[in-house]
Each structure stands twice: as structure tokens, then as C-alpha cells.
Amino acid sequence: MKDAMTSVATYAYSTGARGLFCIIIAALAGCSLPGRPVRSAVYDFGPGTLTTPAANPAAQLAPLAIADIEANPALDNTAVMYRLAYTNAQLLHPYAQARWSMTPAQLVRQRLREHLGQRRALLNPSDGVNRSETTATLAGQQPPRMLRIELEEFSQLFESPTQSVGLLRLRATLTQPGPTGELLVAQRRVTIQQPATSADAQGGVRALTAATDAAMREIESWLAGLGA
């Protein structure tokens, strides 16, 4: 098939049908590896911490419940997204051959647990937080506080064709569960930009990973300042 297509392409080019020639060349490229579809590169934030931190009971902080992260509906998928600020910053584009291993909200929550879990016990809303609330109330203690995150932006922002940053924007809300519901303790908006080392999906992934780690450190410092 390839030899036949090559002969037709040669004829098309020699007779001046260059448009047909280009189409045939594209077809040849598609037929070069029959049965071998191009697979998207799958990215995450890396392996995370590779060693177990030494236990230090004196440095342990109060337990904290972490809710599932809510995200902008445009981020409710595994696409690696980018924006071209120099043409139309309002338009989100997905990389064709790159995707995340999980949704950005799931990746950010996983990273958040890695950071905060080194110095405290972490709970999920489904881990019996309501039972803990009842037990703590009976014992005259406060139940674990709840941390909620809303992920608003998570994309590679191109300021020019060759320069881009990983842009992360989120809102963190800390609440105190009580008998009548959750009471607001504090809220903080976090916006992080990290430069990308290359103008492609790989550069965007690395920049967004760095932006996420910086955001996690900021949230950790914020919680420490609240005594949480």
C-alpha cells in the first residue's frame, strides 16, 4: 500500500497537483504504522515523598478533615489545558496528545494530603466525622475542623508563543462543624504562577506541578497561622 501511494504522490507532484500531493503525504504518514494508534502521554505530579518522615509526637497538629475538592466544570476532565493570552485568554485549549492520570481536582487533593499528612491525622468526610463530632461534643472537645478547596484555574498560560506559566488559582475555606452545621472559621484565596521551562505540554505539566506544591505550602502556612 505504501509503494502504491508513493507512486501516486510522485505523479501528483510531477503534474503540479501539489494540494493532492500534500493530502497523499499525510495519508502515507497515517498508514506507516498500521494498527498502532498514537497514545496520549499520561502525566501526574510525580511519586511524591519517597521516605517516611520521622515520627515526632510533639510536632503533631490537630486532626483535620479534607472534603473532596470542587472544581470549575471546565476542569472536570483529564485534559491538560492551556490558554493563549496573546490572542484570546478566554479560550481554553486541550493538548491533543497529553492528559492527566486523574482530574486536576483529584491530583490537587492527593498532593494536599501528602503535604498536610506529614504532621497531622487527616480525615475524609466519609470517615465518620459526624460520629467524631458527637463524641467530641460529649467529651467537651471541639470536633475536627473541615478544609474545603475550590479549584478555579489550572492551566498553562502562554504570554507569547515561547513563554508560558503554570497558573493555579483556588479558594480555601476552613470551617468548624457544630450541632447546627458548619461555622466559617477563615477563608483564603491563593493564586500561584510558576514559569514553564518549555512551550509544550511537558513544560506546562512541570510548571503546574510546581504551582501546586507552592499552593500547598501557602495553605499549610495559612492553617498554622490560624492554629489549625
N, C-alpha and C positions, 0 to 999 in steps of 0.2 A: 504493500500500500504506500509505503514511504517513497519507493522508487517511482511509482506512477505519479504520485503527487508532485515529486520533484520535477519530473519531465513536463508536467502541465505548467508548473510555476516558471520553468525556464522558457517555455513557449510564450507564456503571458508576458513575461518581462521583455522578451525579444520583439514582441509585436506592439509594445507600448502600453499594454493594459496593466499599468503599474498598480491601479487600485485593486484589480483582481489578484495581482501578484502578492500584495500585502495580505489579502484575505487568506490566500493559499498558504503563505508562510506561517500565518497564525494557526491555521489548521494543522500544519505539519508539527508545530510545537506542541499542540494538544495531543497529537497521535504518537508522539515519540515514546511515551511510556504507557502503553495500553494497560488498563486495569489498575493504575497507580494514581488515585486521586490525590491532589495536593492537600496535605493536612495542615490545619492551623497550629501555630506554636501555642502551647498552653503555659501560662505564667501564674506564679503566686508570689508571696513575699519572701520566699526562701525558707530554709529549715528552722529559722528562729534560734533560740538559745540551745546550745549544744552541751552544756554542762548544768548540773543541778546546783543551784545556789546553796551555800552552807546555811543550815538552819540557825536562826538567831531569835529565840523567843522574845527577847527584849525589844527587837525591832519589828515585831508583828503588829500590824494595824487591825482595826476593827473589820469584821466581815462586811462584804459589800455584794449586793445583788445587781446583776447586769442584765437589763432587758434586751430583747432582740433589737438590733439597730433598724430604724426606719430609714428609708432612702427615697430620694427623688425617683418617681416612676421611670424616668429615662435611664436610671442606673440599675433597674431591676432585671438585669441580664448579665451575661458573662463577657460582653464585648469590651475591648479596650478602646476607649473613646478619646477623640481629640477635637480641638476647635482651632480654626484659623482666624486669629484675632485681626489679622491684617486684611482680611476680605469680609468675613461675616462671623463675628464672635458668637452670634445667637444660634448658629447651626452646629449641631453635634454630628461628628462623623465616626463610624466604627472602622477600625482596621480590618481589612478583609481576611488576612491570614494570621491573626493573633486574637487570643481570648484569655480570660482569667479562668482559673480552675473552679472558682466559686463566684458568686456575685460580689461586687465591691463591699456591700454591707456585711456579708459573711466574713470576708477577708479582714476587714477592719475590726470586727468584733473578736475574731480569733487573735489578732495582734494585740488588741486591748487586754484580753485575758492573759496573754503572755507577759505583758508589762506589769499589770496590776497584781497578778497572781504570785509574783515573787515575794511579796511581803504581807499578803493577807489571804484569807479564805474567800473564795468567790462563789456566789450562788446564782442559779438560774431562777427565773420566776416560777418554774415548774418543780423546783427542788424543795417545795414545802415552805415557801416564805410566809404564807399565811399562817401555817402552824407555828413557825418561829415567832411570828408577831404575837400570836395568842400566848405562847409560852413566855415570851419576854414580858408581855404585859402583866401576866400573873406573877412574875418574879420581880416586878417593879423596874424592869430594864426596858430600854428602847430596842425595837426590832431593827434588823439591818437596814441601812439606807439603800435606796434604789437609784442606779445610774442609768439614765436613758440618753441615747445618742440619735440624732437625726443627721444623716449624711446628705448634704445639699449639692455638693460638687465633687467630682472625682474624675478629672480628665487631664490630658496633655494639652496645654495651651501654647500654640505657636504664635510668637510675636513677630516672626519673619519666617521665610522658608527654611532657614538654617538654625534659628534659635527658638527654644521652647522650654517650658517649665512644667513640672507636675503640680497641678493645683488641687488642693483638698480644702473643702470648707464644710464645717459641721457645727452643730449646736448641741452642747452637753447640758443635761438637766439633772440635778440631784434632788431627790425627794425623800421624805421621811414617812413611811407607812404608819397609819394610825387607825384607830377604831372607825373613824368616819371617812377613811380614804387616804390618799397620798397628799402630803403637805409640801409645798415648794420650799426647798432649802436655799438653792442658788442655781444660777444658770450662766453659761459662758459660751460665747461664740469663738470658734477657732478657725483661722484662715492661714494656711501654710502654702508657700511656693518653694519648690526646690528645682534648680536648673537641671535640664536633661543633658546628658553627655553626647547624645546623638539624635538626629532628627528622624527618628523612626520609632516603631513600637517598642523595641528593646530599650531605647533611651527613655521613652515615656514610662515604661514599667519600673525602671530603676528610680526615676525621679518620683513617681507616686509612692513607691516603697519608702523612700527617704522621707517624703512628706508625711506619710502615715506614722512613721516612727517619731518624727518631730512632734506631731499632734498628740501622740500617746504620752510623750514626756511632758507636754504642756498640761494635759489633763491630769496627769499624776501630780504635778506641782500644784495645780489648782485645788485638787482634793486635799492635799497635805495642808494647804493654807486654810482650808475650811475645817481642819481637824477631823476629816473623814478618812 
